[in-house]
Amino acid sequence: MTAVHFGAGNIGRGFIGLLLHEAGHDLVFVDVNAPLIAAIQDADEYRVIEIGPGGRQHVVTGFTAIDSAADRAAAVAAVASADIATTAVGPTVLRFIAPVIADALRARAAEAAPLIVMACENALQATDLLRAEIATLLADAPEVLERAVFANTAVDRIVPTADPADGLDVRVEPFCEWAIETGPFADALPSIPGAHFVDDLAPYIERKLFTVNTGHATCAYLGRAAGHEFVHEAIADPAVRAGVVAALEETSRLLVLRHGFAPEVQDAYRATALERFANAALADPVTRVGRQPLRKLSRHERFIEPAAALAEAGIEPVGLLAAIGAALRFRADDDPESLALAERLAAESAPQVVASVMGIEAGHPLFAALVGVVDAARG
């Protein structure tokens, strides 16, 4: 069995690639980072090192790598003959991967088992986004799309900034979760022991997004404002922790209302997330976790979506609004989005920022509160 994974970075090697390896697949990493691909091609193995309480070491073997920028034909051929194709590249990069997969499906034997395609990204319904891009490219031959099965997933593992001295080895937290929807597979679920399959993925995607991602980013933004360098230092600050807890108590309330999670189950999930943020072994910089604030402040992301839903239910999201204010003030010289956000705050009025960045229009019950938060951040 062969799995092609797009994105040979730390998440690709230390999370999805690891679980596919442990499921018995030969791995083919596809990336456009030529030095990284060359290093993978020259290696026989690499280690995934879990750091923190309960951590273990895993050795990954049986892999190769393709530079799709230098040898696109090889990437197409690898996908055309694979059993599974996965991604961990970021949602905005999926459109650049779609042409390779589309051409691979054209080349795939019609009688072959369908290629399993799963986008493992921090975004809602990322595989649907990838499928739509591929479908557009196959508009002249829509039947080719039936040579693949597309399944949405929810993924969760904190992978800190790499130490160059580690080479291909990857340091990760011990916790990981890969949830995959069952619907597209009918009765033929793939064998991936490290993943779990669920009938309805939406609750799991939103639980992770509105707990882990919301909390992680809140910790980064409040921590940055308080002068902390690392996430574990920030969450140890009583004031920062109180802000994170306030935001997550609000998102937990929404998750219980929207998806019917038992309150005690969600409380335990939230507590686990807070423990993960406190893992000092990760030494995760707040600037890494807080980067891309424009995306994180968009309409259906980790802050605005739960805050808007709570406001629509008549609940004032005080903790989330405080986190949004901290996100608006976040600056990092190596993060173009934070600099672009600063420019927009200077050039646009508060109502314009709320509408253009956050996707909330006048008349929405959250609009006035967001205008106030933006005005405060502009001041």
Backbone torsions as a table, in degrees:
resi	resn	phi	psi	omega
1	MET	NA	141.0	-177.6
2	THR	-127.0	137.0	175.5
3	ALA	-123.0	129.1	174.8
4	VAL	-100.5	125.4	180.0
5	HIS	-117.8	121.1	176.9
6	PHE	-85.5	120.6	-178.7
7	GLY	108.9	96.4	-175.2
8	ALA	-95.8	18.2	179.5
9	GLY	-75.3	-165.2	-172.7
10	ASN	-64.1	-39.9	179.1
11	ILE	-68.2	-41.1	179.0
12	GLY	-61.1	-46.0	-178.3
13	ARG	-79.6	-37.2	-170.8
14	GLY	-93.3	-4.2	-178.3
15	PHE	-133.2	-78.2	-175.0
16	ILE	-64.8	-46.4	179.0
17	GLY	-60.1	-41.0	178.7
18	LEU	-60.9	-48.3	-177.2
19	LEU	-67.0	-34.9	176.8
20	LEU	-68.6	-39.1	175.6
21	HIS	-61.0	-46.1	-178.8
22	GLU	-68.1	-18.9	175.7
23	ALA	-84.3	-1.2	175.6
24	GLY	97.2	12.2	-179.1
25	HIS	-89.7	142.2	164.9
26	ASP	-76.2	135.0	-173.1
27	LEU	-102.7	138.3	170.5
28	VAL	-124.8	110.5	177.1
29	PHE	-87.1	134.3	177.8
30	VAL	-121.1	129.1	-177.6
31	ASP	-157.0	170.9	176.5
32	VAL	-110.1	5.2	177.8
33	ASN	-86.0	96.4	-172.3
34	ALA	-59.2	-46.4	179.5
35	PRO	-62.3	-38.7	178.8
36	LEU	-65.4	-43.9	179.1
37	ILE	-61.6	-41.8	179.6
38	ALA	-62.5	-39.9	179.5
39	ALA	-65.5	-39.9	178.8
40	ILE	-66.7	-40.7	179.5
41	GLN	-62.8	-30.7	-177.6
42	ASP	-86.2	-9.1	-174.1
43	ALA	-98.3	150.8	174.4
44	ASP	-98.6	-23.1	-178.7
45	GLU	-159.3	164.5	168.1
46	TYR	-147.3	162.2	-177.8
47	ARG	-107.4	144.2	167.7
48	VAL	-109.2	115.5	-172.1
49	ILE	-108.5	112.2	176.9
50	GLU	-81.8	123.6	-176.5
51	ILE	-112.6	135.3	-175.8
52	GLY	116.3	179.7	-177.5
53	PRO	-56.0	130.1	177.7
54	GLY	78.8	10.0	-176.2
55	GLY	-70.5	147.7	176.9
56	ARG	-128.6	174.2	174.4
57	GLN	-115.7	141.0	177.0
58	HIS	-125.0	143.3	176.3
59	VAL	-111.3	125.4	-179.4
60	VAL	-105.3	130.0	178.3
61	THR	-132.6	179.9	173.4
62	GLY	69.2	47.3	-178.2
63	PHE	-133.7	162.0	170.8
64	THR	-142.9	-177.4	-176.5
65	ALA	-150.8	151.2	-179.0
66	ILE	-131.9	132.1	172.1
67	ASP	-87.3	103.1	-173.8
68	SER	-71.7	-18.9	176.2
69	ALA	-74.5	-35.4	-178.6
70	ALA	-89.0	-29.3	-176.0
71	ASP	-141.2	71.4	-179.1
72	ARG	-61.3	-37.0	-178.2
73	ALA	-61.1	-37.5	179.2
74	ALA	-67.2	-37.9	178.1
75	ALA	-65.5	-43.0	178.1
76	VAL	-61.1	-45.2	-178.4
77	ALA	-64.1	-38.8	-179.6
78	ALA	-64.5	-43.2	179.6
79	VAL	-68.2	-38.2	-177.5
80	ALA	-60.7	-29.0	-177.6
81	SER	-106.6	3.1	-175.4
82	ALA	-82.7	166.3	173.4
83	ASP	-93.1	-35.4	-176.9
84	ILE	-136.0	142.7	171.1
85	ALA	-128.8	124.8	-179.5
86	THR	-125.1	164.5	178.6
87	THR	-135.9	150.6	166.9
88	ALA	-151.6	74.2	-172.6
89	VAL	-125.0	-11.2	-172.1
90	GLY	101.6	138.4	-174.6
91	PRO	-57.9	-34.2	-176.4
92	THR	-73.4	-13.8	-178.2
93	VAL	-93.4	-10.4	-176.2
94	LEU	-58.0	-35.0	-178.2
95	ARG	-66.2	-22.4	178.1
96	PHE	-83.5	-21.9	177.1
97	ILE	-83.1	-30.9	-174.7
98	ALA	-52.9	-42.7	-179.8
99	PRO	-61.5	-35.4	178.5
100	VAL	-65.9	-44.7	-179.9
101	ILE	-67.7	-39.7	178.7
102	ALA	-60.0	-46.5	179.6
103	ASP	-66.4	-33.9	177.8
104	ALA	-65.9	-38.8	178.3
105	LEU	-67.1	-35.8	174.6
106	ARG	-61.1	-38.5	-177.3
107	ALA	-83.1	-15.0	-175.5
108	ARG	-71.2	139.9	179.9
109	ALA	-62.0	132.7	-176.8
110	ALA	-61.6	-29.7	-177.7
111	GLU	-86.4	-4.5	-179.7
112	ALA	-71.6	156.0	174.6
113	ALA	-61.1	147.0	-178.3
114	PRO	-59.5	141.1	174.2
115	LEU	-70.9	130.4	176.5
116	ILE	-87.6	119.7	-177.6
117	VAL	-114.8	124.9	179.7
118	MET	-139.3	120.0	174.9
119	ALA	-89.4	116.0	-175.4
120	CYS	-102.9	74.8	-173.1
121	GLU	-121.5	160.7	174.1
122	ASN	-83.9	69.0	-179.9
123	ALA	-157.1	150.4	178.7
124	LEU	-70.5	130.7	173.9
125	GLN	51.7	45.4	-177.1
126	ALA	-63.0	-35.7	179.3
127	THR	-65.6	-34.7	175.8
128	ASP	-61.8	-38.6	177.6
129	LEU	-63.1	-44.2	179.3
130	LEU	-65.1	-42.9	179.8
131	ARG	-60.5	-40.5	179.9
132	ALA	-62.9	-40.3	177.9
133	GLU	-63.9	-42.6	-180.0
134	ILE	-67.3	-40.6	-179.9
135	ALA	-61.2	-38.8	177.9
136	THR	-62.0	-41.3	179.9
137	LEU	-70.5	-22.1	-179.4
138	LEU	-105.3	22.3	-177.1
139	ALA	-59.7	-27.9	179.4
140	ASP	-79.8	-15.0	-179.2
141	ALA	-144.6	66.7	-174.1
142	PRO	-60.3	-23.6	-179.6
143	GLU	-66.0	-23.4	179.3
144	VAL	-64.3	-28.7	179.9
145	LEU	-61.6	-23.7	180.0
146	GLU	-73.7	-4.8	176.1
147	ARG	-81.3	5.5	179.2
148	ALA	-136.0	153.3	170.9
149	VAL	-114.6	126.8	-176.2
150	PHE	-109.3	122.9	-177.7
151	ALA	-127.3	130.9	174.9
152	ASN	-75.8	153.4	-178.8
153	THR	-138.7	162.5	169.4
154	ALA	-125.3	128.7	-175.5
155	VAL	-124.8	148.5	-176.9
156	ASP	-154.9	110.3	170.3
157	ARG	-163.4	131.5	177.3
158	ILE	-85.5	122.4	178.3
159	VAL	-121.0	108.9	-175.6
160	PRO	-73.2	173.8	177.3
161	THR	-57.0	135.0	-176.0
162	ALA	-72.1	147.0	170.4
163	ASP	-93.7	119.3	-178.1
164	PRO	-53.5	-26.8	-179.7
165	ALA	-67.4	-18.0	-178.7
166	ASP	-77.2	-13.8	-177.0
167	GLY	62.0	-126.3	179.7
168	LEU	-83.4	-14.1	178.2
169	ASP	-61.9	147.8	-176.9
170	VAL	-125.7	132.5	174.5
171	ARG	-99.5	130.4	-176.1
172	VAL	-138.5	163.1	171.0
173	GLU	-75.1	156.9	179.2
174	PRO	-64.9	-33.6	-176.6
175	PHE	-72.2	138.4	168.6
176	CYS	-154.8	151.7	177.4
177	GLU	-146.0	129.1	175.0
178	TRP	-129.5	103.9	178.8
179	ALA	-101.9	136.2	-176.7
180	ILE	-129.2	135.1	179.7
181	GLU	-71.9	142.8	-176.6
182	THR	-86.6	-27.4	-170.0
183	GLY	-48.8	-49.0	-176.9
184	PRO	-63.7	-17.9	-173.0
185	PHE	-94.0	-8.1	-175.0
186	ALA	54.9	-120.3	-178.2
187	ASP	-103.6	14.2	-175.1
188	ALA	-118.7	65.6	179.6
189	LEU	-68.9	138.0	175.3
190	PRO	-69.1	154.8	-179.9
191	SER	-91.7	101.3	175.6
192	ILE	-134.2	86.8	-172.9
193	PRO	-56.1	-29.0	-178.7
194	GLY	-78.3	-8.0	178.1
195	ALA	-105.9	164.0	171.4
196	HIS	-130.2	147.3	-173.1
197	PHE	-105.1	137.0	-177.0
198	VAL	-131.5	148.4	-179.3
199	ASP	-70.2	-38.6	-178.5
200	ASP	-125.5	109.8	-174.3
201	LEU	-80.2	-27.0	-172.2
202	ALA	-52.4	-45.5	179.6
203	PRO	-60.8	-36.2	-178.6
204	TYR	-73.4	-38.0	176.8
205	ILE	-62.7	-47.6	-177.0
206	GLU	-71.6	-34.5	177.9
207	ARG	-61.8	-44.3	178.5
208	LYS	-67.4	-46.5	-176.9
209	LEU	-63.0	-43.8	-174.0
210	PHE	-88.5	-3.5	175.7
211	THR	-113.0	-65.5	-175.7
212	VAL	-68.9	-51.8	-176.5
213	ASN	-69.6	-43.0	176.8
214	THR	-61.1	-47.3	-178.0
215	GLY	-65.8	-42.3	-179.2
216	HIS	-61.4	-48.6	-179.2
217	ALA	-66.3	-40.3	177.7
218	THR	-60.1	-43.4	177.8
219	CYS	-60.6	-40.9	179.8
220	ALA	-66.1	-46.7	-176.4
221	TYR	-69.5	-45.7	177.3
222	LEU	-67.5	-37.2	178.8
223	GLY	-65.9	-40.4	177.6
224	ARG	-62.3	-43.8	179.3
225	ALA	-63.3	-30.6	-179.7
226	ALA	-87.5	0.2	176.0
227	GLY	88.7	16.3	179.9
228	HIS	-87.7	148.6	-179.7
229	GLU	-92.9	-35.6	-173.8
230	PHE	-120.9	155.1	-178.9
231	VAL	-61.9	-42.9	-177.4
232	HIS	-65.2	-30.9	175.5
233	GLU	-70.3	-39.5	-178.8
234	ALA	-63.7	-47.1	-176.0
235	ILE	-70.7	-17.9	175.4
236	ALA	-80.0	-13.2	176.9
237	ASP	-78.9	119.2	-176.0
238	PRO	-55.0	-37.4	-179.0
239	ALA	-68.7	-43.0	178.2
240	VAL	-65.0	-46.9	-179.5
241	ARG	-58.2	-41.2	179.2
242	ALA	-61.6	-38.5	178.3
243	GLY	-67.4	-39.8	177.9
244	VAL	-65.7	-45.6	-180.0
245	VAL	-61.4	-41.2	-179.8
246	ALA	-61.0	-44.9	179.5
247	ALA	-64.8	-41.2	-176.5
248	LEU	-76.0	-27.0	172.8
249	GLU	-65.3	-34.5	177.0
250	GLU	-70.4	-45.1	179.1
251	THR	-67.2	-32.9	176.5
252	SER	-63.8	-40.8	177.9
253	ARG	-59.9	-42.2	178.7
254	LEU	-65.3	-43.8	-178.2
255	LEU	-62.8	-38.1	177.0
256	VAL	-66.0	-42.3	179.9
257	LEU	-68.0	-44.3	-171.8
258	ARG	-79.4	-39.4	-171.2
259	HIS	-116.9	-3.8	175.7
260	GLY	75.5	19.2	174.0
261	PHE	-60.0	139.5	174.3
262	ALA	-63.4	134.0	-177.4
263	PRO	-52.6	-40.2	-178.2
264	GLU	-69.4	-30.6	176.8
265	VAL	-68.5	-45.0	178.7
266	GLN	-66.9	-36.2	176.6
267	ASP	-60.5	-41.7	-179.7
268	ALA	-68.1	-39.5	178.8
269	TYR	-63.8	-41.7	178.9
270	ARG	-64.3	-42.1	179.1
271	ALA	-62.6	-38.9	177.5
272	THR	-63.4	-41.0	178.5
273	ALA	-60.5	-44.0	179.5
274	LEU	-63.1	-37.9	176.4
275	GLU	-64.0	-38.1	-179.9
276	ARG	-65.6	-40.0	179.2
277	PHE	-63.2	-28.5	-176.1
278	ALA	-84.1	1.4	-178.4
279	ASN	-69.0	99.1	-175.7
280	ALA	-66.2	-24.4	-179.4
281	ALA	-63.6	-24.5	-179.7
282	LEU	-71.9	-31.0	-178.5
283	ALA	43.8	53.2	-173.4
284	ASP	-87.7	115.7	-177.5
285	PRO	-65.4	140.5	177.6
286	VAL	-64.5	-27.0	178.8
287	THR	-69.6	-31.0	176.7
288	ARG	-71.0	-45.8	-176.3
289	VAL	-69.3	-32.4	-176.4
290	GLY	-87.1	-7.4	-175.4
291	ARG	-61.6	160.8	-178.3
292	GLN	62.0	52.7	179.9
293	PRO	-66.1	-28.2	177.9
294	LEU	-60.9	-44.2	178.2
295	ARG	-66.9	-42.1	-175.8
296	LYS	-71.4	-18.6	176.9
297	LEU	-98.8	8.4	-179.3
298	SER	-76.3	168.9	-164.4
299	ARG	-56.1	-43.8	-173.3
300	HIS	-107.7	22.8	179.5
301	GLU	-94.9	-165.7	-165.0
302	ARG	-68.6	-18.8	-179.9
303	PHE	-106.4	-54.6	-171.3
304	ILE	-70.9	-40.4	-178.9
305	GLU	-59.9	-52.4	179.4
306	PRO	-68.1	-36.4	179.2
307	ALA	-64.1	-41.9	179.4
308	ALA	-65.5	-42.8	-179.4
309	ALA	-64.4	-39.1	177.9
310	LEU	-65.9	-43.4	178.7
311	ALA	-61.9	-39.4	177.9
312	GLU	-63.7	-27.0	178.2
313	ALA	-89.1	5.3	178.8
314	GLY	82.9	17.2	-178.7
315	ILE	-110.0	124.7	-179.8
316	GLU	-79.1	119.9	-176.8
317	PRO	-86.7	72.5	-173.3
318	VAL	-61.6	-47.8	-179.1
319	GLY	-63.7	-41.2	179.2
320	LEU	-67.0	-37.9	178.3
321	LEU	-64.0	-37.7	176.6
322	ALA	-64.7	-39.9	177.9
323	ALA	-65.9	-39.6	178.3
324	ILE	-62.5	-41.2	177.1
325	GLY	-60.5	-41.8	177.9
326	ALA	-66.1	-37.2	178.5
327	ALA	-64.1	-39.0	179.2
328	LEU	-63.8	-27.9	-178.3
329	ARG	-91.3	-6.5	-175.9
330	PHE	-67.8	130.8	176.2
331	ARG	-135.6	138.3	173.6
332	ALA	-146.3	125.5	-173.8
333	ASP	-61.3	-27.0	-178.7
334	ASP	-94.8	11.2	179.1
335	ASP	-117.4	101.4	-178.0
336	PRO	-57.4	-32.3	-177.8
337	GLU	-67.1	-37.9	179.6
338	SER	-67.4	-34.1	177.4
339	LEU	-71.8	-38.6	176.6
340	ALA	-65.5	-37.3	177.1
341	LEU	-62.3	-42.2	178.1
342	ALA	-60.2	-40.7	178.9
343	GLU	-64.6	-39.8	-179.7
344	ARG	-69.9	-36.5	177.0
345	LEU	-63.8	-33.7	179.4
346	ALA	-77.3	-31.1	-173.0
347	ALA	-95.1	-27.2	-174.2
348	GLU	-108.8	153.6	174.0
349	SER	-72.3	163.5	179.5
350	ALA	-58.9	-46.1	177.3
351	PRO	-60.0	-35.0	178.5
352	GLN	-66.9	-41.5	179.3
353	VAL	-62.7	-43.7	-179.5
354	VAL	-61.0	-41.0	-179.0
355	ALA	-75.0	-44.2	-171.7
356	SER	-82.6	-37.0	-178.3
357	VAL	-88.5	-44.3	-171.2
358	MET	-99.5	-11.6	176.0
359	GLY	71.7	21.6	178.3
360	ILE	-107.3	124.0	-176.5
361	GLU	-97.3	160.4	176.2
362	ALA	-56.1	139.3	-177.6
363	GLY	101.9	-21.4	176.0
364	HIS	-72.2	144.3	-177.6
365	PRO	-63.0	-15.4	178.3
366	LEU	-94.7	-12.1	-169.6
367	PHE	-58.3	-52.5	-175.5
368	ALA	-60.8	-41.6	179.8
369	ALA	-63.6	-40.3	178.8
370	LEU	-67.2	-39.0	176.1
371	VAL	-58.5	-42.1	177.5
372	GLY	-63.0	-40.4	179.0
373	VAL	-66.1	-42.2	179.4
374	VAL	-66.1	-42.7	178.4
375	ASP	-58.9	-42.2	179.0
376	ALA	-64.4	-39.0	179.2
377	ALA	-69.8	-33.6	179.0
378	ARG	-70.2	-29.1	-179.5
379	GLY	-72.9	NA	NA
